[in-house]
Structure formats: structure tokens, C-alpha cells
Amino acid sequence: MAHAQIAIFARLAKGGDAPQRVIFGQATKLNRNMHAIRYGRTRDEIYVTNQFAQAILTFRGGANGQEPPLRIIQGPKTLLNNPGTLEIDEVNNEILVPQPASENVLVFPLTANGDVPPLRILRAGHKNGWTPARPAGGIAVDPVHNVLVIVGTVVANDNVWHTPHGDNRESLLIFDRLAQGDAKPLRVIRGPNTGMHTIRQIEIQPKGGWIVISQMTAGEIAEPEGTFVGVWSIHDQGDLPPRWKIEGKPGNGMKKPHGIALDPKHKEVVVADMRLNAILTFYFPEIF
Amino acid sequence: MKQANRLQRKFAAAALISVLAATALWVLPAGTAEGPEFATATDARGRRGTGYPQLVSVEPLPEMEADGEMCQWVPASSQTRLAALLQEQRPAASASSGSARTSVTLERPALRVIRDPFPTYSAVAVDARNNEIVLQDENLFQIMVYDRMANTPPTASLTEPKRVIRGPATQVEFNCGLYIDPKNGDIYSVSNDALRTVAVFSRNARGNVRPDRQFSVPIRSYGIAVAEASEELFLTVQAPPMVLVHHKYAQGKDKPLRVLTGNKTGLADPHGIGLDTTNGLIFVSNYGNVAEYKDGRELLRRDEDTVPGSGKFEPPSIAVYPLKASGNAPPLRTVQGPNTQLNWPSHLYVDEKHGEVYVANDGDDSILVFRVTDSGNVAPTRVLKGPKTQVQNPAGVFVDTVNDELVVANMGNHRATVYHRTAQGDTAPIRTIRAAADGLPALQIVNPGSVAYDTKRDELLVPN
């Protein structure tokens, strides 16, 4: 797109309400492809990636305008490779970065800065033989149940089910939170009943152990069918449909959900819709 | 004994009745049990105390906004709601496996929607032959064609376009790049994201029409320029950074004629592209985000080809290459450094006639003008910037050498602004095409890739 930014809106903003503030410009080192963003209340910080410059950027929670990041993780020791998403774990003070290009998940200290090596690496690649899937972007941590959930893409194999759109970000892989090396997932949610294909951002509601996903279905189709916001349990396994879902349809205005955020206080799920260039908020008491 | 008890109960009942009667005698003259103050108040409003509840006043409930925050009423008989309630009774998620489980589809509208309902201009071109200005709207995914002399009066809400190309059939989405064929007015639209296409429409196309022609390009394609004499079409790709050269009339899966890519090229998140065919040069604007790529794959590199940990932030730049450059060719020269004032340089336009390069400087709300011969840490020849210019987050720029005008597509304020070609400083536009009422904010939400909730400030963080 023609303009990168982080726009910050009041939660109750609607229609064409202006953002409270906007972070943008050369000094911010922002770029397109921020396919995840996290806010950490403990340190009052904002976390995003710069995929093309292989960097993790941390901003002040109240950052505004052309304000540079507080910290930048970047350099040869980091092994960062096209990071487009991330997750933070405020309980254990960690940043987790899935890397489709390297088929791994890197874990850094939450306060890491500069050219620092990862604390641990989860090599989730298909080449290791434990699973037909590899990390594909979406990631969420549940520090209460100590699990790590990543979105996976199946590697071509005639013996497994394939989605009608071709395999792309169609699985949820559930690991022990501290898994590293060539660890196998504890559980995999995948199959035709899941309806999953081209999942983007995911988040976990630890209170109930709910995994909430945004599914855009097919990026190469302007307005694809089968888009939804769906909820699975961290205990689910196999070819299961979501417990609950809100489908993209004219009745609710949602077309192509790309990002998702949970607001437990108000029992709301916030959706970033890439076809509408809009933010939609749904009341979703079932998971809070 | 029994008689004594009976007398005792009668006495107690009589005493209770006496107390109640005395209370009633005190309350009735006072008007109400609240006392004389309230009685006075009710008398003043023309009412008398009756000892019974009365209508004191009528206060309307606060008006509910149609899309405000409220619970949706669902009939108790709704199976969906019932199932949801049954699910809700579980204290937490429990394990399931297999495929027997049914899914609960929740039928509910969004409580709130943040969306700019008006166009956001991301690129511009002038069809001087047909006297039209063509604008890319990256918010509503449409191509808008205006009369070249259109000028929105200050009191008008907006100016209506002559034609609009819009709808899912058009393959127009995240439309950043724009080129108008000077011979026939054909419109070339570059989609920047997952549609991965350049869509070509005839000049008079309108509505939800299929492109007359389209060809595949990599995701993150951005700028477009055409060398008409050689019928070569140039495209920038942000990452992996490349310049692709296609035949102008490419279609379908046609492969590029040549590719400029590699660690020596200096390409770093390239955006705009312009050609100086007189001197045989390509000009490319770079944001500066870059990583190294492994050797051995010189055509259409992929994300997987990057060297882990090699990423860096270079200063923004304008890199200059020979028109026929390909492979891992280094730039002939580069405009780069603090004097250049480059700040997220977006589209650029090369004015061959006057030997100048115009840059839409998104991050600095300015238009920078350099000489085509500039190199190194040079200051621009001219800078168009200031509150009178109405330049705000400019993404697109075009020089109309026929009419000696400069046209700017501003992402930040729903406007395309037109100036004399040599305008500089804080100069007001001579015409403005406004797509929304004056003062309405342009949200610039484009391809929102994710979202987060700031629990401290009660805010939503929305990155593009």
C-alpha cells in the first residue's frame, strides 16, 4: 500500500472519526507488512516488526508522530529472517517471532535491544520430519496453560487433505510454551471441517483457553467466500469446526478479516478487515 | 389457659390496628411519607398529595445510536443463542477431537465500524490528450477519472468524477501504481498486494468491469513507468527488491524481459520509478529497508532467499541506473543524505523536457524537485511544502508538460492538488479536486494487517 502508519483510535471511535495519534515517517523505521502488533501493558510498549529490514521495533506506548523506536532488535546474531508477525509474553518477558522463511520460531527477551541472539529456537520445519506443517505467521502464547500456538502451512503431500485454495496457513499447531529445537506439537487442528485457510492474526484468551483466529480465506480473490472469525480451544485436536464463529457476510459487514485483537474488559473482539480498510468491533461474551 | 391466650392475641391485634391508624392519620395531612418539603414541591406543580404513587415527571431515555454499543436482543427460542449459552456454562475450554462437534455461528452485527467512507488518493496521472486527471483511490479500491479543469469550490462537499472503475471484477485492490497510455488513454493499474496483477482498462471503462487485459506481477509491486518508444514497461517490487521490465503489451503469465535485482543494486524497498529515455536512465526511489539475498537466484527472488540477520536500515535514496540495466547492476549514482530531505519517498516523476525529477515525499508533506544529473547529498532544487500547499502525505506526483502543471495525489486529506509546474515554497494550489467535505479527516487505513488493544489508554492500534 501507498502509506505505512500505525493509527491509534479511541476504542469507541466509529465511522470516520479521526485517530488520536499516528506513528509514521522515516524516523519510525516502520514499513508495510505489519501482520501483527502487540501492546504490553506492564512496560507500556508497542511491538511490531519490519519484515524487509529484518527487525523488531519497540515503541513507547504513547508514541506519536515521527518518533523513533525505543529499541530495535536487528543484526546477524538475531537470525531474524523476514519477520512479519510476533507475539509478546508479559508473564515470562519474552518476544516470540515465527519465521516462515527460516521455518522456525525465535524467542527473545522482551527487553532485548540491538544484535542479540535468541534465547531459544523452535525448529518447526517440515524437514525435521515430525509434522507436515511449518510455521506460517500467526502466533499466540497462553502463559496460563503454558502453550504456544502457531499457524502452520502443510507441505505438499498426497496423503493428506488439501484445501480448495491450495495449502496456505490452514493449520493450528499447539506446542508446549517452552518447546525448542525439533520439538513436536502437542496437538494439531486441521482438516476440512475446520474451514481454515489463510489464517492471519491469532490471539489467545487465556482465561478460557480460547484460540481466536481471523481467516481471510484467499488473498488472491478480492472478495472470497468462507471468511470468518473463529474460536477453538487450546485442548482441541484434529478436524474440528470452530466452537463459535462470526462469518463474513453482508449482515454484519465483515468481508476479509486480516487482524484480530481481544478486549476482555468489554468482552469485545476487534477485527481488521483488509477488503474494507476498516476496523470492526463485535460483542463476543461467549469467550470472556 | 386457652381463653387467656385467645384474649392475649385479640389485644395484640387491636394494638397493631391502632398503630396503623395513627400512622395513617399523620401521613395523609402531610401529603406524602417524604414530609412537608416534598408536599410543597408537588403542590407547586399543581398536584396534591394523595398518599398513592403519582406521575411526577417524564424524562426521555438517552437516544440509542444505531451502531452504538448495546447488546443485541435475541429471542429465547433462538437455537444459536441456546447453544451459545450451553457452551457458556463451561468454566473453560475442554478437550475435543474428531469431527462430531457442531459449530455455533453467531449472527450479530458489528457494534462499531471505523472506516473512512471517502476516497484516498494514492497515485495520479494526467491524460493531456483527453483533458482528464486520473486518480487511484486506495481506500475504496477504485479508479476515478475527473475533468482536468475540475476545481472543487470551497463550499462544495466534493467533486463528482466523470467515470469510476470499481468492483470485485475489476481486479483493482491496493491500487498504488498508475500509468496512462498517451496514445489511446488506456489505464494501467498496479495492485500492490495479494491480487498480484497489473490490470489494463480502456479509457472509457466504467463500473464493475473486467480488465481488458492483465498480467501477473509479484506481490508488493508498486511503481510503474513505460518507455513508449521501446514498448517496455517498468515496475518496482518492494521486496525482494526488484525492477521488472515487461513488454508493454504483456498479458497472463508472461515473464519479464529482464530483472534488475541483487545485493549490489542498492535497491532498498523501492517505490517510485521514472524514466529519462532521452538520456537512457531509470530513477528509483527507495525507503531504505533492505536485507541481503543469497547468490544464485538472480530472477524473481523470494523471501526465502534472504540471509538471516542481514537486515538494515539505509537512508532513503533515489538510485539511477542505465535504462537497459539488469541482473545485479549497481546504480550509476545515488541521491542520498540529510540535505536531500527525503522522508519516505513515494512515487516520482521524471520531467524529461526540463531535466527534473519530482518526488512525492510522503513522510515530510512535501514535493521535492531534483535535477536529473544530481548525485550524492544534494539539496532539492525546489521544495513545495507548507500549510497553503495542502500537501499532506503525498503518495503520487505527475508533471503535465503540455499544460505546464504539477499534480499531487495526497493520501492525507482526500485531495488532488494542482500547481504551476515550478511552484515552490508555501504556495497554494491553483485547483483542488476534493473527494470529501473540507475538514473531514483522511484515516489512511489501507491494508490493515493486524490490530491490538491498548488496555491502558482504551485505544486500538491499527497498522497498515
Interface residues (C-beta under 8 A of the other chain):
Chain A: M1 A2 H3 A4 Q5 I6 A7 I8 F9 A10 R11 L12 A13 K14 G15 G16 D17 A18 P19 Q20 V22 F24 G25 Q26 K29 L30 N31 R32 N33 M34 H35 A36 I37 R38 Y39 R41 D44 I46 V48 N50 Q51 F52 A53 Q54 A55 G61 G62 Q66 Q74 G75 P76 K77 T78 L79 L80 N81 N82 T85 P100 A101 S102 D115 G191 N193 R200 Q201 K207 G208 G209 W210 G219 E220 A222 E223 S233 I234 H235 D236 Q237 G238 D239 L240 P241 P242 R243 W244 K245 I246 E247 G251 N252 G253 M254 H258 G259 I260 A261 L262 D263 K265 E268 V270 V271 A272 D273 M274 R275 L276 N277 A278 I279 L280 T281 F282 Y283 F284 P285 E286
Chain B: D67 E69 C71 Q72 A84 Q87 E88 P91 A92 A93 S94 A95 S96 S97 G98 S99 R101 T102 S103 V104 T105 L106 E107 R108 P109 A110 L111 R112 V113 I114 R115 D116 P117 F118 S122 A123 E138 N139 L140 F141 P168 Q171 E173 F174 C176 N192 D193 A194 L195 R196 R220 Q238 A239 P241 D269 Y287 G288 N289 V290 A291 D303 E304 T306 P308 G309 S310 G311 K312 F313 P316 L342 N343 W344 S346 D362 G363 D364 N393 A395 G396 M411 L440 P441 L443 Q444 I445 V446 N447 P448 G449 S450 V451 A452 Y453 D454 T455 K456 R457 D458 E459 L460 L461 V462 P463 N464
